[in-house]
Amino acid sequence: MGRKKIVGASGKFGARYGKKQKAKFSEIERIQKKKHICPRCKMKYVERESAGIWLCQKCGYKFAGLSYFPSMDVVKE
């Protein structure tokens, strides 16, 4: 039996679309789905509600940000 590869979020595309596009997609989705720091309570409870809308699960603070990241600070990390 062969080993299975761990492909991440881009595994659903199979052999289509190319390596660069799948790598970009995986990176964006990995950052998008993790919990982020709330600008009000400074706790790590912010999740994406919809495109550009972010919600802190702890304090209920709802704010607008970028589509895939709450702010450009996340991209620079």
MMTF fields as JSON, N, C-alpha, C and O atoms, coordinates in Angstrom:
{
  "mmtfVersion": "1.0.0",
  "mmtfProducer": "UNKNOWN",
  "numBonds": 307,
  "numAtoms": 308,
  "numGroups": 77,
  "numChains": 1,
  "numModels": 1,
  "chainsPerModel": [1],
  "groupsPerChain": [77],
  "chainIdList": ["A"],
  "bondAtomList": [4, 2, 8, 6, 12, 10, 16, 14, 20, 18, 24, 22, 28, 26, 32, 30, 36, 34, 40, 38, 44, 42, 48, 46, 52, 50, 56, 54, 60, 58, 64, 62, 68, 66, 72, 70, 76, 74, 80, 78, 84, 82, 88, 86, 92, 90, 96, 94, 100, 98, 104, 102, 108, 106, 112, 110, 116, 114, 120, 118, 124, 122, 128, 126, 132, 130, 136, 134, 140, 138, 144, 142, 148, 146, 152, 150, 156, 154, 160, 158, 164, 162, 168, 166, 172, 170, 176, 174, 180, 178, 184, 182, 188, 186, 192, 190, 196, 194, 200, 198, 204, 202, 208, 206, 212, 210, 216, 214, 220, 218, 224, 222, 228, 226, 232, 230, 236, 234, 240, 238, 244, 242, 248, 246, 252, 250, 256, 254, 260, 258, 264, 262, 268, 266, 272, 270, 276, 274, 280, 278, 284, 282, 288, 286, 292, 290, 296, 294, 300, 298, 304, 302],
  "bondOrderList": [1, 1, 1, 1, 1, 1, 1, 1, 1, 1, 1, 1, 1, 1, 1, 1, 1, 1, 1, 1, 1, 1, 1, 1, 1, 1, 1, 1, 1, 1, 1, 1, 1, 1, 1, 1, 1, 1, 1, 1, 1, 1, 1, 1, 1, 1, 1, 1, 1, 1, 1, 1, 1, 1, 1, 1, 1, 1, 1, 1, 1, 1, 1, 1, 1, 1, 1, 1, 1, 1, 1, 1, 1, 1, 1, 1],
  "groupList": [{"groupName": "MET", "atomNameList": ["N", "CA", "C", "O"], "elementList": ["N", "C", "C", "O"], "formalChargeList": [0, 0, 0, 0], "bondAtomList": [1, 0, 2, 1, 3, 2], "bondOrderList": [1, 1, 2], "singleLetterCode": "M", "chemCompType": "L-PEPTIDE LINKING"}, {"groupName": "GLY", "atomNameList": ["N", "CA", "C", "O"], "elementList": ["N", "C", "C", "O"], "formalChargeList": [0, 0, 0, 0], "bondAtomList": [1, 0, 2, 1, 3, 2], "bondOrderList": [1, 1, 2], "singleLetterCode": "G", "chemCompType": "PEPTIDE LINKING"}, {"groupName": "ARG", "atomNameList": ["N", "CA", "C", "O"], "elementList": ["N", "C", "C", "O"], "formalChargeList": [0, 0, 0, 0], "bondAtomList": [1, 0, 2, 1, 3, 2], "bondOrderList": [1, 1, 2], "singleLetterCode": "R", "chemCompType": "L-PEPTIDE LINKING"}, {"groupName": "LYS", "atomNameList": ["N", "CA", "C", "O"], "elementList": ["N", "C", "C", "O"], "formalChargeList": [0, 0, 0, 0], "bondAtomList": [1, 0, 2, 1, 3, 2], "bondOrderList": [1, 1, 2], "singleLetterCode": "K", "chemCompType": "L-PEPTIDE LINKING"}, {"groupName": "ILE", "atomNameList": ["N", "CA", "C", "O"], "elementList": ["N", "C", "C", "O"], "formalChargeList": [0, 0, 0, 0], "bondAtomList": [1, 0, 2, 1, 3, 2], "bondOrderList": [1, 1, 2], "singleLetterCode": "I", "chemCompType": "L-PEPTIDE LINKING"}, {"groupName": "VAL", "atomNameList": ["N", "CA", "C", "O"], "elementList": ["N", "C", "C", "O"], "formalChargeList": [0, 0, 0, 0], "bondAtomList": [1, 0, 2, 1, 3, 2], "bondOrderList": [1, 1, 2], "singleLetterCode": "V", "chemCompType": "L-PEPTIDE LINKING"}, {"groupName": "ALA", "atomNameList": ["N", "CA", "C", "O"], "elementList": ["N", "C", "C", "O"], "formalChargeList": [0, 0, 0, 0], "bondAtomList": [1, 0, 2, 1, 3, 2], "bondOrderList": [1, 1, 2], "singleLetterCode": "A", "chemCompType": "L-PEPTIDE LINKING"}, {"groupName": "SER", "atomNameList": ["N", "CA", "C", "O"], "elementList": ["N", "C", "C", "O"], "formalChargeList": [0, 0, 0, 0], "bondAtomList": [1, 0, 2, 1, 3, 2], "bondOrderList": [1, 1, 2], "singleLetterCode": "S", "chemCompType": "L-PEPTIDE LINKING"}, {"groupName": "PHE", "atomNameList": ["N", "CA", "C", "O"], "elementList": ["N", "C", "C", "O"], "formalChargeList": [0, 0, 0, 0], "bondAtomList": [1, 0, 2, 1, 3, 2], "bondOrderList": [1, 1, 2], "singleLetterCode": "F", "chemCompType": "L-PEPTIDE LINKING"}, {"groupName": "TYR", "atomNameList": ["N", "CA", "C", "O"], "elementList": ["N", "C", "C", "O"], "formalChargeList": [0, 0, 0, 0], "bondAtomList": [1, 0, 2, 1, 3, 2], "bondOrderList": [1, 1, 2], "singleLetterCode": "Y", "chemCompType": "L-PEPTIDE LINKING"}, {"groupName": "GLN", "atomNameList": ["N", "CA", "C", "O"], "elementList": ["N", "C", "C", "O"], "formalChargeList": [0, 0, 0, 0], "bondAtomList": [1, 0, 2, 1, 3, 2], "bondOrderList": [1, 1, 2], "singleLetterCode": "Q", "chemCompType": "L-PEPTIDE LINKING"}, {"groupName": "GLU", "atomNameList": ["N", "CA", "C", "O"], "elementList": ["N", "C", "C", "O"], "formalChargeList": [0, 0, 0, 0], "bondAtomList": [1, 0, 2, 1, 3, 2], "bondOrderList": [1, 1, 2], "singleLetterCode": "E", "chemCompType": "L-PEPTIDE LINKING"}, {"groupName": "HIS", "atomNameList": ["N", "CA", "C", "O"], "elementList": ["N", "C", "C", "O"], "formalChargeList": [0, 0, 0, 0], "bondAtomList": [1, 0, 2, 1, 3, 2], "bondOrderList": [1, 1, 2], "singleLetterCode": "H", "chemCompType": "L-PEPTIDE LINKING"}, {"groupName": "CYS", "atomNameList": ["N", "CA", "C", "O"], "elementList": ["N", "C", "C", "O"], "formalChargeList": [0, 0, 0, 0], "bondAtomList": [1, 0, 2, 1, 3, 2], "bondOrderList": [1, 1, 2], "singleLetterCode": "C", "chemCompType": "L-PEPTIDE LINKING"}, {"groupName": "PRO", "atomNameList": ["N", "CA", "C", "O"], "elementList": ["N", "C", "C", "O"], "formalChargeList": [0, 0, 0, 0], "bondAtomList": [1, 0, 2, 1, 3, 2], "bondOrderList": [1, 1, 2], "singleLetterCode": "P", "chemCompType": "L-PEPTIDE LINKING"}, {"groupName": "TRP", "atomNameList": ["N", "CA", "C", "O"], "elementList": ["N", "C", "C", "O"], "formalChargeList": [0, 0, 0, 0], "bondAtomList": [1, 0, 2, 1, 3, 2], "bondOrderList": [1, 1, 2], "singleLetterCode": "W", "chemCompType": "L-PEPTIDE LINKING"}, {"groupName": "LEU", "atomNameList": ["N", "CA", "C", "O"], "elementList": ["N", "C", "C", "O"], "formalChargeList": [0, 0, 0, 0], "bondAtomList": [1, 0, 2, 1, 3, 2], "bondOrderList": [1, 1, 2], "singleLetterCode": "L", "chemCompType": "L-PEPTIDE LINKING"}, {"groupName": "ASP", "atomNameList": ["N", "CA", "C", "O"], "elementList": ["N", "C", "C", "O"], "formalChargeList": [0, 0, 0, 0], "bondAtomList": [1, 0, 2, 1, 3, 2], "bondOrderList": [1, 1, 2], "singleLetterCode": "D", "chemCompType": "L-PEPTIDE LINKING"}],
  "groupTypeList": [0, 1, 2, 3, 3, 4, 5, 1, 6, 7, 1, 3, 8, 1, 6, 2, 9, 1, 3, 3, 10, 3, 6, 3, 8, 7, 11, 4, 11, 2, 4, 10, 3, 3, 3, 12, 4, 13, 14, 2, 13, 3, 0, 3, 9, 5, 11, 2, 11, 7, 6, 1, 4, 15, 16, 13, 10, 3, 13, 1, 9, 3, 8, 6, 1, 16, 7, 9, 8, 14, 7, 0, 17, 5, 5, 3, 11],
  "groupIdList": [1, 2, 3, 4, 5, 6, 7, 8, 9, 10, 11, 12, 13, 14, 15, 16, 17, 18, 19, 20, 21, 22, 23, 24, 25, 26, 27, 28, 29, 30, 31, 32, 33, 34, 35, 36, 37, 38, 39, 40, 41, 42, 43, 44, 45, 46, 47, 48, 49, 50, 51, 52, 53, 54, 55, 56, 57, 58, 59, 60, 61, 62, 63, 64, 65, 66, 67, 68, 69, 70, 71, 72, 73, 74, 75, 76, 77],
  "secStructList": [7, 7, 7, 7, 7, 7, 7, 4, 4, 4, 4, 4, 4, 6, 6, 7, 1, 7, 2, 2, 2, 2, 2, 2, 2, 2, 2, 2, 2, 2, 2, 2, 2, 1, 7, 5, 7, 7, 6, 6, 6, 7, 7, 1, 7, 3, 3, 3, 3, 3, 6, 6, 3, 3, 3, 3, 6, 6, 6, 7, 7, 3, 3, 3, 7, 7, 1, 1, 1, 1, 1, 2, 2, 2, 2, 2, 7],
  "xCoordList": [0.829, 0.0, 0.87, 1.859, 0.513, 1.242, 0.794, -0.222, 1.562, 1.214, 0.246, 0.2, -0.518, -1.414, -0.717, -0.013, -0.906, -0.365, -1.351, -2.564, -0.826, -1.664, -1.641, -0.595, -2.772, -2.799, -3.411, -3.273, -4.071, -4.657, -5.959, -6.644, -6.296, -7.581, -7.692, -8.799, -6.575, -6.627, -6.756, -6.793, -6.826, -6.957, -8.25, -8.34, -9.256, -10.545, -10.492, -11.409, -9.423, -9.307, -8.666, -8.721, -8.056, -7.453, -6.289, -5.419, -6.278, -5.169, -5.401, -4.658, -6.402, -6.744, -6.129, -5.782, -5.996, -5.684, -4.222, -3.891, -3.345, -1.925, -1.475, -2.275, -0.163, 0.42, 0.359, 0.037, 0.664, 0.686, -0.692, -0.828, -1.696, -3.052, -3.525, -4.169, -3.208, -3.616, -2.858, -3.42, -1.597, -0.812, -1.367, -1.487, -1.709, -2.296, -3.628, -3.897, -4.457, -5.75, -5.576, -6.272, -4.656, -4.432, -3.985, -4.453, -3.086, -2.575, -3.69, -3.827, -4.48, -5.578, -6.6, -7.044, -6.968, -7.98, -7.469, -8.24, -6.188, -5.612, -5.693, -6.075, -5.337, -5.389, -6.83, -7.15, -7.697, -9.101, -9.836, -10.644, -9.586, -10.36, -9.837, -10.526, -8.621, -8.127, -8.776, -9.377, -8.656, -9.21, -8.238, -7.024, -8.775, -7.972, -8.187, -9.098, -7.357, -7.412, -8.433, -8.434, -9.296, -10.337, -9.708, -8.913, -10.049, -9.502, -10.045, -9.414, -11.205, -11.786, -11.295, -10.763, -11.469, -11.128, -9.754, -9.313, -9.079, -7.72, -7.623, -6.554, -8.729, -8.744, -8.832, -9.249, -8.446, -8.395, -9.715, -9.78, -10.771, -12.102, -12.783, -13.972, -12.089, -12.72, -12.764, -11.759, -13.962, -14.164, -14.874, -15.558, -14.706, -15.344, -16.811, -17.144, -17.677, -19.114, -19.544, -20.279, -19.087, -19.293, -18.18, -17.296, -18.207, -17.126, -17.013, -17.895, -15.931, -15.679, -16.313, -16.078, -17.105, -17.749, -17.109, -17.082, -16.596, -15.904, -16.61, -17.068, -16.702, -17.437, -16.599, -16.048, -16.515, -15.836, -16.847, -17.905, -16.523, -17.426, -17.493, -18.466, -16.48, -16.424, -17.217, -18.105, -16.902, -17.548, -18.674, -19.375, -18.859, -19.943, -19.656, -20.562, -18.417, -18.038, -18.027, -17.323, -18.805, -18.874, -18.246, -18.575, -17.346, -16.667, -16.383, -16.42, -16.101, -15.778, -14.268, -13.518, -13.842, -12.428, -12.263, -13.13, -11.169, -10.951, -11.757, -12.296, -11.84, -12.66, -12.162, -12.954, -10.852, -10.313, -9.545, -9.29, -9.172, -8.428, -9.09, -9.627, -9.071, -9.69, -8.921, -9.526, -7.605, -6.819, -5.54, -5.229, -4.804, -3.567, -2.473, -1.479, -2.613, -1.612, -1.484, -0.402, -2.579, -2.577, -1.71, -1.023, -1.739, -0.998, 0.496, 1.277, 0.907, 2.332, 2.976, 4.202, 2.166, 2.709, 3.498, 4.02],
  "yCoordList": [-1.185, 0.0, 1.243, 1.312, 2.209, 3.467, 4.399, 4.177, 5.426, 6.421, 7.443, 7.67, 8.047, 9.12, 10.45, 10.643, 11.363, 12.707, 13.577, 13.431, 14.474, 15.47, 16.695, 17.324, 17.038, 18.085, 19.392, 20.413, 19.389, 20.614, 20.97, 20.108, 22.264, 22.734, 22.609, 22.486, 22.639, 22.596, 21.182, 20.996, 20.187, 18.812, 18.543, 17.595, 19.377, 19.172, 19.455, 19.08, 20.117, 20.429, 19.314, 19.332, 18.341, 17.215, 17.659, 18.406, 17.193, 17.484, 18.751, 19.014, 19.526, 20.703, 21.984, 22.046, 22.984, 24.384, 24.713, 25.898, 23.782, 24.079, 24.291, 24.557, 24.164, 24.197, 25.585, 25.708, 26.63, 27.993, 28.42, 28.95, 28.19, 28.597, 27.835, 28.411, 26.552, 25.763, 26.19, 26.179, 26.563, 27.027, 28.346, 28.53, 29.271, 30.549, 30.329, 30.939, 29.457, 29.16, 28.58, 28.986, 27.638, 27.009, 28.028, 28.002, 28.924, 29.941, 30.895, 31.198, 31.366, 32.281, 31.598, 32.185, 30.37, 29.687, 29.358, 29.396, 29.038, 28.751, 29.988, 29.884, 31.157, 32.398, 32.806, 33.269, 32.64, 33.06, 32.284, 32.869, 31.003, 30.163, 30.136, 29.638, 30.663, 30.664, 31.79, 32.697, 31.734, 32.784, 33.958, 33.764, 35.176, 36.392, 37.191, 36.898, 38.187, 39.007, 40.125, 40.823, 40.288, 41.32, 42.69, 42.822, 43.712, 45.051, 45.695, 46.606, 45.245, 45.838, 45.15, 45.813, 43.827, 43.13, 42.465, 41.923, 42.496, 41.961, 40.456, 39.957, 39.737, 38.286, 37.618, 38.244, 36.368, 35.641, 34.911, 33.683, 35.689, 35.123, 35.609, 35.346, 36.292, 36.853, 35.797, 35.163, 35.623, 34.725, 35.471, 36.467, 34.983, 35.591, 35.188, 34.004, 36.181, 35.926, 35.816, 34.899, 36.75, 36.706, 37.542, 38.017, 37.726, 38.446, 39.873, 40.702, 40.146, 41.484, 41.776, 42.851, 40.871, 41.068, 40.109, 38.897, 40.671, 39.893, 40.077, 41.175, 39.0, 39.022, 38.389, 37.301, 39.097, 38.558, 37.721, 38.218, 36.461, 35.561, 35.885, 35.523, 36.559, 36.845, 38.099, 38.043, 39.238, 40.497, 40.916, 41.89, 40.192, 40.509, 41.671, 42.141, 42.148, 43.28, 42.841, 41.899, 43.521, 43.223, 44.394, 45.552, 44.089, 45.153, 44.718, 43.533, 45.704, 45.446, 45.361, 46.094, 44.473, 44.308, 43.929, 44.214, 43.297, 42.813, 41.534, 40.975, 41.076, 39.896, 38.642, 37.889, 38.406, 37.16, 37.331, 36.346, 38.559, 38.853, 40.036, 40.909, 40.094, 41.247, 42.542, 43.614, 42.473, 43.673, 43.263, 42.074, 44.225, 43.933, 43.476, 42.91, 43.697, 43.237, 41.71, 41.17, 41.026, 39.565, 39.065, 38.053, 39.764, 39.349, 39.485, 38.677, 40.477, 40.739, 39.78, 39.694, 39.051, 38.128, 37.015, 36.158],
  "zCoordList": [0.0, 0.0, 0.0, 0.729, -0.8, -0.838, 0.267, 0.924, 0.451, 1.472, 0.899, -0.31, 1.781, 1.358, 1.557, 2.548, 0.63, 0.759, 1.518, 1.373, 2.32, 2.976, 2.075, 1.911, 1.494, 0.484, 0.969, 0.297, 2.096, 2.621, 1.935, 1.386, 1.972, 1.468, -0.048, -0.571, -0.759, -2.217, -2.759, -3.975, -1.893, -2.335, -3.072, -3.851, -2.829, -3.497, -4.991, -5.721, -5.462, -6.88, -7.692, -8.921, -7.014, -7.718, -8.587, -8.141, -9.835, -10.748, -11.57, -12.516, -11.23, -12.036, -11.482, -10.303, -12.307, -11.988, -11.733, -11.716, -11.537, -11.4, -9.962, -9.065, -9.776, -8.434, -7.798, -6.616, -8.571, -8.008, -7.517, -6.414, -8.328, -7.951, -6.714, -5.837, -6.643, -5.477, -4.23, -3.134, -4.375, -3.224, -2.694, -1.483, -3.606, -3.193, -2.485, -1.45, -3.047, -2.45, -1.049, -0.117, -0.899, 0.408, 1.443, 2.582, 1.062, 1.987, 2.415, 3.601, 1.459, 1.768, 2.681, 3.668, 2.355, 3.153, 4.553, 5.512, 4.686, 5.998, 6.891, 8.057, 6.355, 7.128, 7.396, 8.49, 6.411, 6.536, 7.619, 8.341, 7.753, 8.657, 10.085, 10.976, 10.333, 11.706, 12.5, 11.923, 13.805, 14.663, 14.7, 14.753, 14.672, 14.655, 15.938, 16.713, 16.153, 17.364, 17.19, 16.176, 18.179, 18.165, 18.438, 19.368, 17.644, 17.895, 19.17, 19.706, 19.672, 20.868, 22.148, 23.038, 22.246, 23.495, 23.464, 24.478, 22.331, 22.157, 22.43, 22.782, 22.269, 22.453, 21.086, 20.111, 21.017, 19.748, 19.494, 19.561, 19.201, 19.007, 17.724, 17.54, 16.852, 15.651, 14.555, 14.236, 13.982, 12.859, 11.742, 11.98, 10.532, 9.368, 9.34, 9.391, 9.258, 9.175, 7.715, 7.349, 6.884, 5.442, 4.819, 5.532, 3.513, 2.83, 3.368, 3.143, 4.072, 4.604, 5.951, 6.503, 6.505, 7.805, 8.807, 8.593, 9.903, 10.933, 12.261, 12.576, 13.048, 14.306, 15.409, 15.245, 16.545, 17.723, 18.501, 18.886, 18.731, 19.442, 20.933, 21.595, 21.47, 22.897, 23.263, 24.114, 22.621, 23.004, 22.052, 22.326, 20.931, 20.009, 19.078, 18.39, 19.039, 18.193, 16.739, 16.373, 15.912, 14.485, 13.736, 13.993, 12.813, 12.084, 10.654, 10.323, 9.821, 8.419, 8.26, 8.905, 7.408, 7.124, 5.667, 4.841, 5.358, 4.001, 3.788, 4.743, 2.562, 2.264, 2.952, 3.517, 2.912, 3.429, 4.734, 5.427, 5.082, 6.298, 6.981, 6.298, 8.31, 8.978, 8.735, 8.72, 8.545, 8.252, 7.534, 7.454, 7.017, 6.3, 7.259, 6.804, 8.568, 9.539, 9.517, 9.753, 9.236, 9.213, 8.055, 8.19, 6.928, 5.736, 5.985, 5.482, 6.741, 6.964, 7.956, 8.018, 8.739, 9.757, 9.139, 9.852]
}
